[in-house]
Amino acid sequence: MVLLSGPFWLQLFEYTELVSLSISLPINSLLLYCILTKSGKEMGNYKYLMAWFTVHSMFYSVITFVTHMGFHIYGGTIMMFTVHNTFDLSNFGVWVLFGICSICAGCVLLILCTQFVYRYFAMNHSKNLKFFTGWRRLFLVILTLFVSVIYGACGFVGINSTPEKDLRIRQAMADAYGVSPDAVHYMGIEYFERKETNEIVVNWISIGAALVVNCYFCTMVTVILYCGIKTYKKVCVKTAHLSNHMYIQRQLFIALLVQTLTPTVLIFIPCMVFYVVPLFEYPMGVDSNIVSISLVTYPMIDPIGVMFIIKNYRTFVKKLFTMKFCCNNKTSSQPEGLIQVKAISENNESLRFNSIQGG
């Protein structure tokens, strides 16, 4: 049973992309400003990790909007595809964009993992915090990109493609989405192929790539759970004597939990389901684009929780919008041609000129 038609999924996906980009860029920019200017000294170098994650979210929203990368399951194959070649790129150029999208998705979990490790070290006053200072931060970025590239490369192990199979896949997707076969660009992981004789031919390379991806997920989640549980226990013990420093640490930990929950629900769980479904040959087809929509909504939702949890950011945002609202009210309530003047004398007596009629 198909939930929505292919063309409707494409249209819904395009609108969601546009809304997500329109919201995520300004809201992440506001969060970045708060991180860089409103973070107290108690945050230390952690604010640079938060800034890195925020910049990455903005880049992620832009690259997904440019690529228009959808998801589709065809038999025993999972595919990332697009029917909008915005810049009229070659197949290689489109694959590069797919690769950047995959690398960005991999980076999300890795940066979150790094933040949990930092929080764990900070709560234990570990000397290992030195790895988050100076030139070591550059090494950390390079290591993150290296691991993410390996993750992204797993999507390129591909399909045992022949011209006939390629044409068959393009035609099937063209029929599903109501476009020309020439407009379909795709890459994918083929677990197995079912021949006309009903014989199953297993693609062990693709299965190996899927195992690498799952190992990546499991390793990152294990580190996050370990550091998260240990940090939570420390927070519970130390916040019994709630100093200002520990209050900030508690806020940062809760904000990190919220930051982790959002991509877990919108990226990692949908992706893991997407990787498993083809093994059972469940005919998701065009409905696989539920994953596409969940991925592009993540950047606009993720920063909201952080701005409301951390007090300095929440106070600044509240003042910003309150000031704007008050200014709008004053402007709208001021009669035309009327000027209010208020003078204060040195003996603190207020001299008021209620109104002066303008010429």
Summary of the structure (lengths in Angstrom):
residues: 359
radius of gyration: 26.1
end to end distance: 73.0
largest distance: 100.6
contacts: 1087
relative contact order: 0.14
helix: 72%
strand: 11%
